[in-house]
Structure formats: structure tokens, C-alpha cells
């Protein structure tokens, strides 16, 4: 790997760390790209090439991951969780949550999470990490989608 490629990855990692740390803050791609010292378009292309998803998708996955943990606690409403993880639209949050998790936030909150209580938090986090489901286009033509 060339030195400039390594430097590029370090900048992308800095931006990813920002999203991991400040997921509840109002972040937009321009702000995140600035942390990586790149233009918005260049950053978006480089991030997708390095991590396989857009910066927005990565950020929303982090937010949904944290939302799942808050919903499992059961002491916050879905609206409170939505706002706590940095989403401003309950409808968009619910749609994204349902897309990634496979059930609505309310249904997830109401389900039994007792089995996770005996598992170490680091393992529970990995087990419950939201996974993007392939679209019908990707299922039909997996080789043509990059």
C-alpha cells in the first residue's frame, strides 16, 4: 500500500471515529468530510470504497445500534430514543429501524431481551448489531452490484 493510501485511510478512520463518538450530534456529510480533510464528494466516494457503505448509512447504522440498546432497557419511549440517538424525524427513524432490524421500534422494545442479560455487553453488542439487508436488486444480481 502506498503512503498516500495509508494517509487516506487514516483520514477516513478519523471521520468514522467521529461518527462513532458523536452519533447523537447533528452530523452531515460536509461536517464529517471536513474531519477527514476531504471534499464532500471525494470523501463519500473514498468512504464507500473503504467501508462498503455510504457515510450516511454508516452513521444511521450506529444510531440504530444505540437505539436498540436504549429500547432494550425499556425505560424510554420510542420518541425519546429517536431524539437521544440524534434523529429528528420519528417517521424516518422508525422506517430505518424497521429496515435494518426487521421489526418496528415499538415491537423491538416490547420483545423479550432476557437472553441478552447473561451475555457480556461486548458480545451482546455484536450479536444485536443491525445488519443491512440486501435489496431485491442485489439478491437478483449479486455480481453486478459493487
TORRO-286935 format. One line per field, with one value per atom (N, C-alpha, C, O): atom name; residue number from 1; residue in three letters; x, z, y. Coordinates in nm, 2 decimals, padded with zeros to 4 digits, m for minus. Layout:
N
atomo = c(CA  ...)
num = c(NUM  ...)
residuo = c(ALA  ...)
xx = c(X  ...)
zz = c(Z  ...)
yy = c(Y  ...)
END
This chain:
146
atomo = c(N  CA  C  O  N  CA  C  O  N  CA  C  O  N  CA  C  O  N  CA  C  O  N  CA  C  O  N  CA  C  O  N  CA  C  O  N  CA  C  O  N  CA  C  O  N  CA  C  O  N  CA  C  O  N  CA  C  O  N  CA  C  O  N  CA  C  O  N  CA  C  O  N  CA  C  O  N  CA  C  O  N  CA  C  O  N  CA  C  O  N  CA  C  O  N  CA  C  O  N  CA  C  O  N  CA  C  O  N  CA  C  O  N  CA  C  O  N  CA  C  O  N  CA  C  O  N  CA  C  O  N  CA  C  O  N  CA  C  O  N  CA  C  O  N  CA  C  O  N  CA  C  O  N  CA  C  O  N  CA  C  O  N  CA  C  O  N  CA  C  O  N  CA  C  O  N  CA  C  O  N  CA  C  O  N  CA  C  O  N  CA  C  O  N  CA  C  O  N  CA  C  O  N  CA  C  O  N  CA  C  O  N  CA  C  O  N  CA  C  O  N  CA  C  O  N  CA  C  O  N  CA  C  O  N  CA  C  O  N  CA  C  O  N  CA  C  O  N  CA  C  O  N  CA  C  O  N  CA  C  O  N  CA  C  O  N  CA  C  O  N  CA  C  O  N  CA  C  O  N  CA  C  O  N  CA  C  O  N  CA  C  O  N  CA  C  O  N  CA  C  O  N  CA  C  O  N  CA  C  O  N  CA  C  O  N  CA  C  O  N  CA  C  O  N  CA  C  O  N  CA  C  O  N  CA  C  O  N  CA  C  O  N  CA  C  O  N  CA  C  O  N  CA  C  O  N  CA  C  O  N  CA  C  O  N  CA  C  O  N  CA  C  O  N  CA  C  O  N  CA  C  O  N  CA  C  O  N  CA  C  O  N  CA  C  O  N  CA  C  O  N  CA  C  O  N  CA  C  O  N  CA  C  O  N  CA  C  O  N  CA  C  O  N  CA  C  O  N  CA  C  O  N  CA  C  O  N  CA  C  O  N  CA  C  O  N  CA  C  O  N  CA  C  O  N  CA  C  O  N  CA  C  O  N  CA  C  O  N  CA  C  O  N  CA  C  O  N  CA  C  O  N  CA  C  O  N  CA  C  O  N  CA  C  O  N  CA  C  O  N  CA  C  O  N  CA  C  O  N  CA  C  O  N  CA  C  O  N  CA  C  O  N  CA  C  O  N  CA  C  O  N  CA  C  O  N  CA  C  O  N  CA  C  O  N  CA  C  O  N  CA  C  O  N  CA  C  O  N  CA  C  O  N  CA  C  O  N  CA  C  O  N  CA  C  O  N  CA  C  O  N  CA  C  O  N  CA  C  O  N  CA  C  O  N  CA  C  O  N  CA  C  O  N  CA  C  O  N  CA  C  O  N  CA  C  O  N  CA  C  O  N  CA  C  O  N  CA  C  O  N  CA  C  O  N  CA  C  O  N  CA  C  O  N  CA  C  O  N  CA  C  O  N  CA  C  O)
num = c(1  1  1  1  2  2  2  2  3  3  3  3  4  4  4  4  5  5  5  5  6  6  6  6  7  7  7  7  8  8  8  8  9  9  9  9  10  10  10  10  11  11  11  11  12  12  12  12  13  13  13  13  14  14  14  14  15  15  15  15  16  16  16  16  17  17  17  17  18  18  18  18  19  19  19  19  20  20  20  20  21  21  21  21  22  22  22  22  23  23  23  23  24  24  24  24  25  25  25  25  26  26  26  26  27  27  27  27  28  28  28  28  29  29  29  29  30  30  30  30  31  31  31  31  32  32  32  32  33  33  33  33  34  34  34  34  35  35  35  35  36  36  36  36  37  37  37  37  38  38  38  38  39  39  39  39  40  40  40  40  41  41  41  41  42  42  42  42  43  43  43  43  44  44  44  44  45  45  45  45  46  46  46  46  47  47  47  47  48  48  48  48  49  49  49  49  50  50  50  50  51  51  51  51  52  52  52  52  53  53  53  53  54  54  54  54  55  55  55  55  56  56  56  56  57  57  57  57  58  58  58  58  59  59  59  59  60  60  60  60  61  61  61  61  62  62  62  62  63  63  63  63  64  64  64  64  65  65  65  65  66  66  66  66  67  67  67  67  68  68  68  68  69  69  69  69  70  70  70  70  71  71  71  71  72  72  72  72  73  73  73  73  74  74  74  74  75  75  75  75  76  76  76  76  77  77  77  77  78  78  78  78  79  79  79  79  80  80  80  80  81  81  81  81  82  82  82  82  83  83  83  83  84  84  84  84  85  85  85  85  86  86  86  86  87  87  87  87  88  88  88  88  89  89  89  89  90  90  90  90  91  91  91  91  92  92  92  92  93  93  93  93  94  94  94  94  95  95  95  95  96  96  96  96  97  97  97  97  98  98  98  98  99  99  99  99  100  100  100  100  101  101  101  101  102  102  102  102  103  103  103  103  104  104  104  104  105  105  105  105  106  106  106  106  107  107  107  107  108  108  108  108  109  109  109  109  110  110  110  110  111  111  111  111  112  112  112  112  113  113  113  113  114  114  114  114  115  115  115  115  116  116  116  116  117  117  117  117  118  118  118  118  119  119  119  119  120  120  120  120  121  121  121  121  122  122  122  122  123  123  123  123  124  124  124  124  125  125  125  125  126  126  126  126  127  127  127  127  128  128  128  128  129  129  129  129  130  130  130  130  131  131  131  131  132  132  132  132  133  133  133  133  134  134  134  134  135  135  135  135  136  136  136  136  137  137  137  137  138  138  138  138  139  139  139  139  140  140  140  140  141  141  141  141  142  142  142  142  143  143  143  143  144  144  144  144  145  145  145  145  146  146  146  146)
residuo = c(UNK  UNK  UNK  UNK  UNK  UNK  UNK  UNK  UNK  UNK  UNK  UNK  UNK  UNK  UNK  UNK  UNK  UNK  UNK  UNK  UNK  UNK  UNK  UNK  UNK  UNK  UNK  UNK  UNK  UNK  UNK  UNK  UNK  UNK  UNK  UNK  UNK  UNK  UNK  UNK  UNK  UNK  UNK  UNK  UNK  UNK  UNK  UNK  UNK  UNK  UNK  UNK  UNK  UNK  UNK  UNK  UNK  UNK  UNK  UNK  UNK  UNK  UNK  UNK  UNK  UNK  UNK  UNK  UNK  UNK  UNK  UNK  UNK  UNK  UNK  UNK  UNK  UNK  UNK  UNK  UNK  UNK  UNK  UNK  UNK  UNK  UNK  UNK  UNK  UNK  UNK  UNK  UNK  UNK  UNK  UNK  UNK  UNK  UNK  UNK  UNK  UNK  UNK  UNK  UNK  UNK  UNK  UNK  UNK  UNK  UNK  UNK  UNK  UNK  UNK  UNK  UNK  UNK  UNK  UNK  UNK  UNK  UNK  UNK  UNK  UNK  UNK  UNK  UNK  UNK  UNK  UNK  UNK  UNK  UNK  UNK  UNK  UNK  UNK  UNK  UNK  UNK  UNK  UNK  UNK  UNK  UNK  UNK  UNK  UNK  UNK  UNK  UNK  UNK  UNK  UNK  UNK  UNK  UNK  UNK  UNK  UNK  UNK  UNK  UNK  UNK  UNK  UNK  UNK  UNK  UNK  UNK  UNK  UNK  UNK  UNK  UNK  UNK  UNK  UNK  UNK  UNK  UNK  UNK  UNK  UNK  UNK  UNK  UNK  UNK  UNK  UNK  UNK  UNK  UNK  UNK  UNK  UNK  UNK  UNK  UNK  UNK  UNK  UNK  UNK  UNK  UNK  UNK  UNK  UNK  UNK  UNK  UNK  UNK  UNK  UNK  UNK  UNK  UNK  UNK  UNK  UNK  UNK  UNK  UNK  UNK  UNK  UNK  UNK  UNK  UNK  UNK  UNK  UNK  UNK  UNK  UNK  UNK  UNK  UNK  UNK  UNK  UNK  UNK  UNK  UNK  UNK  UNK  UNK  UNK  UNK  UNK  UNK  UNK  UNK  UNK  UNK  UNK  UNK  UNK  UNK  UNK  UNK  UNK  UNK  UNK  UNK  UNK  UNK  UNK  UNK  UNK  UNK  UNK  UNK  UNK  UNK  UNK  UNK  UNK  UNK  UNK  UNK  UNK  UNK  UNK  UNK  UNK  UNK  UNK  UNK  UNK  UNK  UNK  UNK  UNK  UNK  UNK  UNK  UNK  UNK  UNK  UNK  UNK  UNK  UNK  UNK  UNK  UNK  UNK  UNK  UNK  UNK  UNK  UNK  UNK  UNK  UNK  UNK  UNK  UNK  UNK  UNK  UNK  UNK  UNK  UNK  UNK  UNK  UNK  UNK  UNK  UNK  UNK  UNK  UNK  UNK  UNK  UNK  UNK  UNK  UNK  UNK  UNK  UNK  UNK  UNK  UNK  UNK  UNK  UNK  UNK  UNK  UNK  UNK  UNK  UNK  UNK  UNK  UNK  UNK  UNK  UNK  UNK  UNK  UNK  UNK  UNK  UNK  UNK  UNK  UNK  UNK  UNK  UNK  UNK  UNK  UNK  UNK  UNK  UNK  UNK  UNK  UNK  UNK  UNK  UNK  UNK  UNK  UNK  UNK  UNK  UNK  UNK  UNK  UNK  UNK  UNK  UNK  UNK  UNK  UNK  UNK  UNK  UNK  UNK  UNK  UNK  UNK  UNK  UNK  UNK  UNK  UNK  UNK  UNK  UNK  UNK  UNK  UNK  UNK  UNK  UNK  UNK  UNK  UNK  UNK  UNK  UNK  UNK  UNK  UNK  UNK  UNK  UNK  UNK  UNK  UNK  UNK  UNK  UNK  UNK  UNK  UNK  UNK  UNK  UNK  UNK  UNK  UNK  UNK  UNK  UNK  UNK  UNK  UNK  UNK  UNK  UNK  UNK  UNK  UNK  UNK  UNK  UNK  UNK  UNK  UNK  UNK  UNK  UNK  UNK  UNK  UNK  UNK  UNK  UNK  UNK  UNK  UNK  UNK  UNK  UNK  UNK  UNK  UNK  UNK  UNK  UNK  UNK  UNK  UNK  UNK  UNK  UNK  UNK  UNK  UNK  UNK  UNK  UNK  UNK  UNK  UNK  UNK  UNK  UNK  UNK  UNK  UNK  UNK  UNK  UNK  UNK  UNK  UNK  UNK  UNK  UNK  UNK  UNK  UNK  UNK  UNK  UNK  UNK  UNK  UNK  UNK  UNK  UNK  UNK  UNK  UNK  UNK  UNK  UNK  UNK  UNK  UNK  UNK  UNK  UNK  UNK  UNK  UNK  UNK  UNK  UNK  UNK  UNK  UNK  UNK  UNK  UNK  UNK  UNK  UNK  UNK  UNK  UNK  UNK  UNK  UNK  UNK  UNK  UNK  UNK  UNK  UNK  UNK  UNK  UNK  UNK  UNK  UNK  UNK  UNK  UNK  UNK  UNK  UNK  UNK  UNK)
xx = c(00.08  00.00  00.09  00.19  00.05  00.13  00.11  00.01  00.21  00.19  00.07  00.01  00.04  m00.08  m00.21  m00.31  m00.21  m00.33  m00.34  m00.46  m00.23  m00.24  m00.28  m00.36  m00.24  m00.28  m00.43  m00.50  m00.48  m00.62  m00.70  m00.80  m00.66  m00.73  m00.73  m00.83  m00.62  m00.61  m00.72  m00.78  m00.73  m00.83  m00.97  m01.06  m01.00  m01.13  m01.16  m01.27  m01.06  m01.08  m01.11  m01.19  m01.05  m01.08  m01.23  m01.29  m01.28  m01.42  m01.51  m01.61  m01.47  m01.55  m01.56  m01.66  m01.44  m01.44  m01.53  m01.59  m01.53  m01.62  m01.76  m01.84  m01.80  m01.94  m01.97  m02.08  m01.88  m01.90  m01.91  m01.99  m01.84  m01.83  m01.95  m02.01  m01.98  m02.07  m02.20  m02.27  m02.24  m02.36  m02.49  m02.57  m02.50  m02.62  m02.62  m02.72  m02.51  m02.50  m02.55  m02.56  m02.59  m02.64  m02.52  m02.46  m02.49  m02.38  m02.44  m02.53  m02.37  m02.40  m02.27  m02.16  m02.28  m02.16  m02.06  m01.94  m02.09  m01.99  m01.91  m01.79  m01.98  m01.91  m01.81  m01.70  m01.86  m01.78  m01.66  m01.55  m01.69  m01.58  m01.47  m01.35  m01.52  m01.42  m01.33  m01.21  m01.38  m01.30  m01.19  m01.08  m01.23  m01.13  m01.05  m00.96  m01.06  m00.98  m01.00  m00.91  m01.13  m01.16  m01.28  m01.36  m01.30  m01.42  m01.53  m01.51  m01.65  m01.77  m01.78  m01.80  m01.77  m01.79  m01.67  m01.69  m01.55  m01.43  m01.44  m01.42  m01.48  m01.49  m01.60  m01.57  m01.71  m01.82  m01.77  m01.80  m01.70  m01.65  m01.55  m01.55  m01.46  m01.35  m01.40  m01.36  m01.50  m01.56  m01.63  m01.61  m01.71  m01.78  m01.68  m01.70  m01.57  m01.48  m01.41  m01.38  m01.38  m01.31  m01.40  m01.35  m01.52  m01.61  m01.73  m01.80  m01.75  m01.86  m02.00  m02.10  m02.01  m02.13  m02.11  m02.00  m02.21  m02.20  m02.18  m02.22  m02.13  m02.12  m02.25  m02.26  m02.36  m02.49  m02.54  m02.59  m02.52  m02.56  m02.49  m02.55  m02.36  m02.28  m02.33  m02.34  m02.35  m02.40  m02.54  m02.56  m02.63  m02.76  m02.75  m02.83  m02.66  m02.65  m02.60  m02.64  m02.50  m02.46  m02.57  m02.59  m02.65  m02.77  m02.87  m02.92  m02.90  m02.99  m02.93  m03.00  m02.80  m02.74  m02.76  m02.79  m02.73  m02.75  m02.90  m02.93  m02.99  m03.13  m03.18  m03.26  m03.12  m03.16  m03.12  m03.20  m03.01  m02.96  m03.06  m03.09  m03.09  m03.18  m03.32  m03.39  m03.37  m03.50  m03.51  m03.61  m03.39  m03.39  m03.40  m03.46  m03.35  m03.37  m03.51  m03.55  m03.59  m03.74  m03.79  m03.91  m03.70  m03.74  m03.77  m03.81  m03.74  m03.76  m03.86  m03.87  m03.94  m04.03  m03.96  m03.84  m04.02  m03.96  m03.92  m03.81  m04.01  m03.97  m03.85  m03.76  m03.84  m03.73  m03.60  m03.49  m03.61  m03.49  m03.45  m03.33  m03.55  m03.53  m03.44  m03.34  m03.49  m03.42  m03.28  m03.19  m03.27  m03.15  m03.03  m02.92  m03.07  m02.96  m02.94  m02.86  m03.00  m02.97  m03.06  m03.03  m03.17  m03.26  m03.36  m03.40  m03.41  m03.50  m03.64  m03.74  m03.66  m03.79  m03.82  m03.75  m03.93  m03.97  m04.01  m03.98  m04.07  m04.10  m03.98  m03.98  m03.88  m03.76  m03.68  m03.63  m03.68  m03.61  m03.68  m03.62  m03.81  m03.89  m03.87  m03.86  m03.88  m03.86  m03.72  m03.71  m03.62  m03.48  m03.46  m03.40  m03.51  m03.50  m03.57  m03.51  m03.69  m03.76  m03.68  m03.68  m03.62  m03.55  m03.43  m03.40  m03.36  m03.23  m03.26  m03.19  m03.36  m03.38  m03.49  m03.48  m03.58  m03.68  m03.81  m03.90  m03.82  m03.94  m03.94  m03.84  m04.06  m04.07  m04.00  m03.98  m03.96  m03.90  m03.99  m03.94  m04.12  m04.22  m04.22  m04.22  m04.22  m04.22  m04.09  m04.09  m03.98  m03.85  m03.84  m03.79  m03.89  m03.89  m03.98  m03.94  m04.09  m04.18  m04.13  m04.18  m04.04  m04.00  m03.91  m03.85  m03.90  m03.82  m03.67  m03.63  m03.59  m03.45  m03.37  m03.25  m03.44  m03.38  m03.26  m03.17  m03.26  m03.15  m03.02  m02.91  m03.02  m02.90  m02.85  m02.73  m02.93  m02.88  m02.76  m02.68  m02.75  m02.64  m02.52  m02.42  m02.52  m02.41  m02.33  m02.39  m02.20  m02.12  m02.16  m02.19  m02.15  m02.20  m02.13  m02.20  m02.00  m01.93  m01.98  m01.98  m02.02  m02.07  m02.22  m02.26  m02.30  m02.43  m02.44  m02.53  m02.35  m02.34  m02.32  m02.38  m02.23  m02.20  m02.32  m02.35  m02.38  m02.50  m02.61  m02.68  m02.63  m02.75  m02.72  m02.81  m02.60  m02.56  m02.65  m02.67  m02.71  m02.80  m02.72  m02.61  m02.78  m02.72  m02.81  m02.93  m02.75  m02.83  m02.87  m02.78  m02.99  m03.04  m03.02  m03.05  m02.98  m02.96  m03.10  m03.20  m03.09  m03.21  m03.25  m03.17  m03.37  m03.41  m03.33  m03.31  m03.27  m03.18  m03.05  m03.00  m03.00  m02.87  m02.89  m02.80  m03.01  m03.04  m03.05  m03.01  m03.11  m03.13  m03.00  m02.98  m02.91  m02.79  m02.67  m02.62  m02.63  m02.53  m02.39  m02.32  m02.36  m02.23  m02.23  m02.12  m02.34  m02.35  m02.35  m02.33  m02.37  m02.38  m02.24  m02.20  m02.18  m02.05  m02.05  m01.95)
zz = c(00.00  00.00  00.00  00.07  m00.08  m00.09  00.03  00.10  00.06  00.17  00.17  00.27  00.05  00.04  00.06  00.11  00.02  00.05  00.20  00.25  00.27  00.42  00.48  00.58  00.44  00.49  00.47  00.55  00.35  00.31  00.41  00.46  00.44  00.53  00.67  00.74  00.71  00.84  00.85  00.96  00.75  00.74  00.75  00.82  00.68  00.68  00.81  00.86  00.88  01.01  01.11  01.20  01.10  01.18  01.17  01.27  01.05  01.02  01.08  01.14  01.06  01.11  01.27  01.33  01.33  01.47  01.52  01.62  01.44  01.48  01.48  01.57  01.38  01.37  01.48  01.54  01.52  01.63  01.76  01.85  01.78  01.90  01.91  02.02  01.81  01.81  01.73  01.67  01.73  01.65  01.69  01.60  01.81  01.86  01.82  01.83  01.77  01.73  01.59  01.51  01.55  01.42  01.32  01.30  01.26  01.17  01.03  01.00  00.94  00.80  00.73  00.79  00.60  00.53  00.52  00.52  00.50  00.49  00.62  00.61  00.73  00.86  00.88  00.92  00.84  00.85  00.76  00.79  00.63  00.53  00.58  00.56  00.65  00.70  00.80  00.81  00.88  00.98  00.91  00.96  00.79  00.71  00.62  00.55  00.62  00.54  00.39  00.32  00.35  00.21  00.17  00.25  00.04  m00.01  00.01  00.03  00.01  00.04  m00.06  m00.02  m00.19  m00.29  m00.28  m00.29  m00.27  m00.26  m00.14  m00.14  m00.03  00.10  00.08  00.12  00.03  00.01  m00.07  m00.04  m00.18  m00.27  m00.20  m00.20  m00.13  m00.06  00.06  00.08  00.13  00.24  00.19  00.25  00.09  00.04  m00.02  00.00  m00.08  m00.13  m00.01  m00.02  00.09  00.21  00.29  00.34  00.32  00.42  00.36  00.43  00.23  00.16  00.18  00.15  00.24  00.26  00.26  00.29  00.24  00.24  00.38  00.48  00.40  00.54  00.61  00.73  00.53  00.59  00.64  00.75  00.56  00.60  00.72  00.82  00.73  00.84  00.97  01.07  00.96  01.07  01.12  01.24  01.03  01.07  01.13  01.22  01.09  01.15  01.29  01.38  01.32  01.45  01.54  01.65  01.48  01.56  01.59  01.70  01.50  01.52  01.62  01.71  01.61  01.71  01.85  01.94  01.87  02.00  02.04  02.16  01.95  01.97  02.02  02.11  01.96  02.01  02.16  02.23  02.20  02.33  02.43  02.53  02.39  02.47  02.48  02.58  02.37  02.37  02.45  02.52  02.45  02.54  02.69  02.76  02.73  02.87  02.90  03.02  02.81  02.83  02.91  02.93  02.95  03.03  02.95  03.01  02.82  02.73  02.63  02.58  02.59  02.48  02.35  02.34  02.24  02.11  02.07  02.01  02.09  02.06  02.13  02.07  02.26  02.34  02.29  02.28  02.25  02.19  02.06  02.03  01.98  01.85  01.87  01.80  01.96  01.98  02.05  02.02  02.14  02.21  02.12  02.14  02.00  01.91  01.80  01.71  01.80  01.70  01.58  01.49  01.58  01.47  01.50  01.62  01.40  01.42  01.37  01.40  01.30  01.24  01.29  01.26  01.37  01.42  01.31  01.31  01.20  01.09  01.02  00.98  00.99  00.92  01.01  00.97  01.14  01.24  01.24  01.23  01.25  01.25  01.12  01.13  01.01  00.88  00.87  00.83  00.91  00.90  01.00  00.97  01.12  01.22  01.17  01.18  01.12  01.07  00.95  00.94  00.87  00.75  00.80  00.74  00.90  00.95  01.04  01.04  01.13  01.23  01.20  01.24  01.11  01.07  01.15  01.12  01.25  01.32  01.36  01.37  01.40  01.44  01.57  01.65  01.60  01.73  01.85  01.95  01.83  01.94  01.96  02.08  01.85  01.86  01.93  02.01  01.89  01.94  02.09  02.17  02.13  02.27  02.35  02.46  02.30  02.37  02.37  02.46  02.29  02.28  02.40  02.47  02.43  02.54  02.51  02.41  02.59  02.57  02.69  02.71  02.76  02.88  02.85  02.93  02.73  02.70  02.68  02.71  02.65  02.64  02.77  02.78  02.88  03.01  03.06  03.13  03.03  03.08  02.99  03.02  02.88  02.78  02.81  02.83  02.80  02.82  02.72  02.60  02.76  02.67  02.54  02.44  02.53  02.41  02.31  02.19  02.36  02.27  02.23  02.12  02.33  02.30  02.19  02.11  02.20  02.10  01.96  01.87  01.95  01.82  01.77  01.65  01.86  01.82  01.78  01.68  01.84  01.81  01.71  01.68  01.66  01.56  01.44  01.38  01.40  01.28  01.16  01.14  01.08  00.95  00.84  00.84  00.74  00.62  00.54  00.51  00.51  00.43  00.28  00.25  00.20  00.06  m00.01  00.03  m00.10  m00.17  m00.27  m00.29  m00.32  m00.42  m00.54  m00.61  m00.58  m00.69  m00.66  m00.75  m00.54  m00.50  m00.50  m00.53  m00.45  m00.44  m00.58  m00.61  m00.68  m00.81  m00.89  m00.97  m00.87  m00.95  m00.85  m00.86  m00.77  m00.67  m00.73  m00.67  m00.85  m00.91  m00.97  m00.98  m01.01  m01.08  m00.98  m01.02  m00.85  m00.75  m00.68  m00.62  m00.69  m00.63  m00.50  m00.43)
yy = c(m00.12  00.00  00.12  00.13  00.22  00.34  00.43  00.42  00.52  00.61  00.70  00.72  00.75  00.83  00.76  00.81  00.63  00.54  00.52  00.52  00.50  00.49  00.61  00.61  00.73  00.85  00.87  00.92  00.84  00.85  00.76  00.81  00.64  00.55  00.61  00.60  00.68  00.74  00.85  00.87  00.93  01.04  00.98  01.03  00.87  00.81  00.75  00.76  00.69  00.64  00.75  00.73  00.86  00.98  01.02  01.05  01.02  01.05  00.95  00.98  00.82  00.71  00.72  00.69  00.75  00.76  00.88  00.87  00.98  01.10  01.05  01.08  00.97  00.92  00.83  00.83  00.75  00.65  00.73  00.69  00.83  00.91  01.01  01.03  01.07  01.19  01.15  01.24  01.02  00.98  01.06  01.08  01.10  01.17  01.32  01.39  01.37  01.51  01.53  01.43  01.65  01.67  01.67  01.78  01.56  01.54  01.54  01.47  01.61  01.59  01.55  01.56  01.51  01.46  01.57  01.54  01.70  01.80  01.81  01.83  01.81  01.81  01.69  01.71  01.58  01.46  01.46  01.42  01.50  01.52  01.61  01.59  01.72  01.82  01.75  01.78  01.66  01.59  01.50  01.47  01.46  01.38  01.46  01.41  01.59  01.68  01.65  01.65  01.63  01.60  01.67  01.72  01.69  01.75  01.65  01.53  01.69  01.61  01.49  01.38  01.52  01.42  01.32  01.20  01.37  01.28  01.19  01.07  01.25  01.18  01.06  00.95  01.10  01.00  00.88  00.76  00.91  00.80  00.72  00.59  00.78  00.71  00.63  00.52  00.68  00.61  00.49  00.38  00.50  00.38  00.28  00.16  00.32  00.23  00.15  00.03  00.22  00.16  00.08  m00.03  00.12  00.06  m00.01  m00.08  00.00  m00.07  m00.01  m00.07  00.11  00.18  00.33  00.37  00.40  00.55  00.60  00.53  00.72  00.77  00.78  00.75  00.82  00.84  00.70  00.69  00.60  00.46  00.42  00.36  00.44  00.40  00.48  00.41  00.61  00.68  00.64  00.62  00.61  00.56  00.42  00.39  00.34  00.21  00.22  00.15  00.31  00.34  00.39  00.35  00.48  00.53  00.42  00.42  00.34  00.23  00.13  00.08  00.11  00.02  00.07  m00.01  00.20  00.26  00.26  00.24  00.28  00.28  00.15  00.14  00.04  m00.09  m00.11  m00.17  m00.07  m00.08  00.00  m00.05  00.12  00.20  00.14  00.14  00.09  00.02  m00.10  m00.13  m00.18  m00.30  m00.26  m00.34  m00.15  m00.10  m00.09  m00.12  m00.04  m00.03  00.09  00.10  00.18  00.30  00.42  00.52  00.42  00.54  00.50  00.39  00.61  00.59  00.58  00.62  00.54  00.53  00.67  00.69  00.77  00.91  00.96  01.02  00.93  00.97  00.90  00.97  00.78  00.71  00.77  00.79  00.80  00.86  00.99  01.01  01.07  01.20  01.18  01.25  01.08  01.05  01.01  01.03  00.94  00.90  00.99  00.96  01.11  01.21  01.22  01.30  01.14  01.15  01.26  01.28  01.33  01.44  01.41  01.48  01.30  01.26  01.12  01.03  01.11  00.98  00.89  00.77  00.94  00.86  00.80  00.68  00.88  00.84  00.74  00.64  00.77  00.68  00.54  00.44  00.54  00.41  00.34  00.21  00.40  00.34  00.27  00.16  00.35  00.30  00.18  00.08  00.20  00.09  m00.04  m00.14  m00.02  m00.14  m00.20  m00.33  m00.12  m00.17  m00.25  m00.36  m00.20  m00.27  m00.38  m00.48  m00.37  m00.47  m00.57  m00.68  m00.53  m00.63  m00.62  m00.69  m00.53  m00.50  m00.36  m00.29  m00.31  m00.17  m00.14  m00.24  m00.02  00.01  m00.03  m00.08  m00.01  m00.05  m00.20  m00.24  m00.27  m00.42  m00.47  m00.56  m00.41  m00.44  m00.41  m00.49  m00.30  m00.26  m00.36  m00.39  m00.40  m00.49  m00.64  m00.71  m00.67  m00.81  m00.85  m00.76  m00.98  m01.02  m01.02  m01.09  m00.95  m00.94  m01.01  m00.98  m01.09  m01.15  m01.24  m01.24  m01.30  m01.39  m01.31  m01.36  m01.18  m01.10  m01.05  m01.01  m01.06  m01.02  m01.10  m01.04  m01.22  m01.30  m01.30  m01.37  m01.23  m01.23  m01.10  m00.99  m01.11  m00.98  m00.88  m00.91  m00.75  m00.64  m00.64  m00.60  m00.67  m00.66  m00.76  m00.74  m00.88  m00.98  m00.95  m00.97  m00.90  m00.87  m00.76  m00.76  m00.66  m00.55  m00.61  m00.57  m00.71  m00.77  m00.85  m00.85  m00.93  m01.01  m00.92  m00.96  m00.81  m00.73  m00.62  m00.53  m00.61  m00.51  m00.51  m00.62  m00.40  m00.40  m00.44  m00.39  m00.52  m00.56  m00.52  m00.54  m00.45  m00.41  m00.53  m00.62  m00.54  m00.65  m00.61  m00.50  m00.71  m00.68  m00.65  m00.70  m00.56  m00.52  m00.63  m00.72  m00.62  m00.72  m00.72  m00.83  m00.61  m00.60  m00.67  m00.75  m00.65  m00.72  m00.87  m00.95  m00.92  m01.06  m01.12  m01.23  m01.05  m01.10  m01.09  m01.18  m01.00  m00.98  m00.95  m00.84  m01.04  m01.01  m00.97  m00.89  m01.02  m00.99  m00.85  m00.79  m00.80  m00.67  m00.55  m00.44  m00.57  m00.47  m00.46  m00.56  m00.35  m00.33  m00.26  m00.24)
END
